[in-house]
Every structure is written in structure tokens, then in C-alpha cells.
Amino acid sequence: MGLGVSVVASLVNLFVALVLLKASKRYHSITLEANAHHLMTDVWTSAGVLVGVGAVALTGWERLDPIVAFIVAGNIVWSGVRIVRDSVSGLMDTALPIEAQNAIQGVLESFRKTGVQYHSLRTRQSGARQFVSFM
């Protein structure tokens, strides 16, 4: 009964995580993305528990459970590092991706024909907002 409840809860968490991940991309929200990855860690942890318990039950080899636990723990650590890294970079003002910078330069270059000149193009992103400045 307990494993059944765990499976249902994991499926709910998976659905919510996927919705949050989609919303994080739509709204460029590092908070929603971090929450989605946190929930996915819970899903993988539950899956690891099920695999560990199932593997021991099928094989009788009790060492499989701690092996799966170490793999799950590694995933938790990796996810935590990624969440912190992405959150810190999201809080710091970083340049826009090179594709966006190239698109901006393309638009500005189209005005050179009319005599408009520019220099010192700078871009940055702070949270969900994007900024462009030039002289």
C-alpha cells in the first residue's frame, strides 16, 4: 500500500515539475526552474527507492539497496549544485546569449545605410528582464 501511495505521489510530482519547467521557460523564471528541478529530484529519489526495494525483492541481494541509494544521493547532490549555480548566475547580471546579441547587431547594422552609427553595444539580463545599451 505504501509503495502504491509513493508511486501516485511521484507521478503527481512529475506532472507538477513538468508544468513548472514549462512555465519557467515561458516566464524566464529561475525560481520556477529551481522548484521544478527540486521536484524532479524528489521524483528520481522515489524511483530510486522503488528500484532498490524491487531489485532486492527480486534478487535477494541486499547490497543493491545501498548501491541504488548512493546513485540517488549523487543525483541529489548534482541537482543541488546545478540549482545553486543557475540561481547565482540568474541573480548576477550576465550578458545576453550570443544569438540574441547577434540579432541585436543585425538590427543595428540595418540602420548603418541611413547614416546611423553605434558603438559600445552592451547587453545584460537581470532575472527575466533583458537590457541593451549602446552609443
One Martini backbone bead per residue (centre of mass of N, CA, C, O) as a GRO file, in nm:
protein
  135
    1MET     BB    1   0.059   0.062  -0.021
    2GLY     BB    2   0.302   0.255   0.011
    3LEU     BB    3   0.407   0.227  -0.282
    4GLY     BB    4   0.153   0.333  -0.420
    5VAL     BB    5   0.158   0.616  -0.298
    6SER     BB    6   0.442   0.686  -0.406
    7VAL     BB    7   0.372   0.669  -0.706
    8VAL     BB    8   0.150   0.882  -0.712
    9ALA     BB    9   0.322   1.115  -0.597
   10SER     BB   10   0.534   1.106  -0.824
   11LEU     BB   11   0.340   1.172  -1.057
   12VAL     BB   12   0.255   1.444  -0.950
   13ASN     BB   13   0.540   1.566  -0.937
   14LEU     BB   14   0.600   1.535  -1.235
   15PHE     BB   15   0.375   1.713  -1.343
   16VAL     BB   16   0.451   1.971  -1.187
   17ALA     BB   17   0.742   1.994  -1.293
   18LEU     BB   18   0.666   2.026  -1.594
   19VAL     BB   19   0.499   2.281  -1.557
   20LEU     BB   20   0.723   2.454  -1.427
   21LEU     BB   21   0.927   2.433  -1.658
   22LYS     BB   22   0.750   2.567  -1.871
   23ALA     BB   23   0.705   2.832  -1.712
   24SER     BB   24   1.005   2.911  -1.683
   25LYS     BB   25   1.046   2.955  -1.988
   26ARG     BB   26   0.819   3.159  -2.041
   27TYR     BB   27   0.917   3.361  -1.778
   28HIS     BB   28   1.213   3.350  -1.693
   29SER     BB   29   1.230   3.157  -1.415
   30ILE     BB   30   1.437   3.056  -1.160
   31THR     BB   31   1.233   2.965  -0.947
   32LEU     BB   32   1.069   2.762  -1.114
   33GLU     BB   33   1.313   2.592  -1.200
   34ALA     BB   34   1.407   2.508  -0.917
   35ASN     BB   35   1.141   2.370  -0.836
   36ALA     BB   36   1.141   2.161  -1.063
   37HIS     BB   37   1.413   2.024  -0.988
   38HIS     BB   38   1.332   1.946  -0.705
   39LEU     BB   39   1.097   1.761  -0.784
   40MET     BB   40   1.268   1.571  -0.964
   41THR     BB   41   1.434   1.466  -0.731
   42ASP     BB   42   1.196   1.330  -0.591
   43VAL     BB   43   1.129   1.139  -0.820
   44TRP     BB   44   1.407   0.994  -0.833
   45THR     BB   45   1.404   0.899  -0.543
   46SER     BB   46   1.151   0.722  -0.564
   47ALA     BB   47   1.259   0.546  -0.791
   48GLY     BB   48   1.502   0.439  -0.630
   49VAL     BB   49   1.342   0.299  -0.413
   50LEU     BB   50   1.189   0.106  -0.600
   51VAL     BB   51   1.437  -0.026  -0.724
   52GLY     BB   52   1.572  -0.123  -0.466
   53VAL     BB   53   1.340  -0.294  -0.354
   54GLY     BB   54   1.292  -0.463  -0.610
   55ALA     BB   55   1.578  -0.584  -0.641
   56VAL     BB   56   1.585  -0.727  -0.367
   57ALA     BB   57   1.325  -0.895  -0.405
   58LEU     BB   58   1.427  -1.046  -0.669
   59THR     BB   59   1.739  -1.129  -0.569
   60GLY     BB   60   1.837  -1.090  -0.249
   61TRP     BB   61   2.042  -0.852  -0.287
   62GLU     BB   62   2.117  -0.613  -0.043
   63ARG     BB   63   2.338  -0.427  -0.191
   64LEU     BB   64   2.153  -0.270  -0.390
   65ASP     BB   65   2.034  -0.054  -0.209
   66PRO     BB   66   2.296   0.121  -0.152
   67ILE     BB   67   2.367   0.167  -0.445
   68VAL     BB   68   2.112   0.325  -0.519
   69ALA     BB   69   2.147   0.538  -0.296
   70PHE     BB   70   2.409   0.661  -0.412
   71ILE     BB   71   2.287   0.750  -0.679
   72VAL     BB   72   2.070   0.932  -0.559
   73ALA     BB   73   2.265   1.115  -0.402
   74GLY     BB   74   2.415   1.218  -0.651
   75ASN     BB   75   2.166   1.353  -0.776
   76ILE     BB   76   2.114   1.551  -0.547
   77VAL     BB   77   2.382   1.697  -0.559
   78TRP     BB   78   2.375   1.781  -0.856
   79SER     BB   79   2.110   1.941  -0.838
   80GLY     BB   80   2.202   2.142  -0.622
   81VAL     BB   81   2.435   2.264  -0.780
   82ARG     BB   82   2.264   2.357  -1.023
   83ILE     BB   83   2.068   2.539  -0.873
   84VAL     BB   84   2.278   2.730  -0.754
   85ARG     BB   85   2.420   2.813  -1.015
   86ASP     BB   86   2.166   2.923  -1.164
   87SER     BB   87   2.085   3.127  -0.944
   88VAL     BB   88   2.338   3.298  -0.942
   89SER     BB   89   2.336   3.370  -1.247
   90GLY     BB   90   2.045   3.503  -1.226
   91LEU     BB   91   2.142   3.735  -1.019
   92MET     BB   92   2.340   3.802  -1.221
   93ASP     BB   93   2.470   4.004  -1.449
   94THR     BB   94   2.431   3.898  -1.780
   95ALA     BB   95   2.479   3.827  -2.080
   96LEU     BB   96   2.351   3.772  -2.357
   97PRO     BB   97   2.310   3.567  -2.581
   98ILE     BB   98   2.468   3.546  -2.881
   99GLU     BB   99   2.210   3.538  -3.052
  100ALA     BB  100   2.093   3.805  -2.945
  101GLN     BB  101   2.333   3.985  -3.016
  102ASN     BB  102   2.321   3.930  -3.322
  103ALA     BB  103   2.036   4.040  -3.365
  104ILE     BB  104   2.094   4.327  -3.272
  105GLN     BB  105   2.321   4.386  -3.476
  106GLY     BB  106   2.145   4.344  -3.726
  107VAL     BB  107   1.957   4.580  -3.675
  108LEU     BB  108   2.173   4.804  -3.654
  109GLU     BB  109   2.303   4.756  -3.936
  110SER     BB  110   2.046   4.845  -4.102
  111PHE     BB  111   2.109   5.164  -4.019
  112ARG     BB  112   2.380   5.240  -4.163
  113LYS     BB  113   2.265   5.335  -4.442
  114THR     BB  114   2.139   5.605  -4.289
  115GLY     BB  115   2.396   5.694  -4.082
  116VAL     BB  116   2.391   5.515  -3.848
  117GLN     BB  117   2.570   5.497  -3.543
  118TYR     BB  118   2.766   5.263  -3.335
  119HIS     BB  119   2.865   5.181  -2.993
  120SER     BB  120   2.896   5.005  -2.714
  121LEU     BB  121   2.769   4.726  -2.693
  122ARG     BB  122   2.527   4.625  -2.440
  123THR     BB  123   2.438   4.342  -2.240
  124ARG     BB  124   2.165   4.225  -2.018
  125GLN     BB  125   2.061   4.011  -1.741
  126SER     BB  126   1.780   4.041  -1.503
  127GLY     BB  127   1.636   3.786  -1.480
  128ALA     BB  128   1.368   3.853  -1.704
  129ARG     BB  129   1.539   4.092  -1.790
  130GLN     BB  130   1.636   4.294  -2.074
  131PHE     BB  131   1.938   4.470  -2.181
  132VAL     BB  132   2.021   4.764  -2.388
  133SER     BB  133   2.331   4.929  -2.490
  134PHE     BB  134   2.429   5.234  -2.670
  135MET     BB  135   2.617   5.489  -2.884
   0.00000   0.00000   0.00000
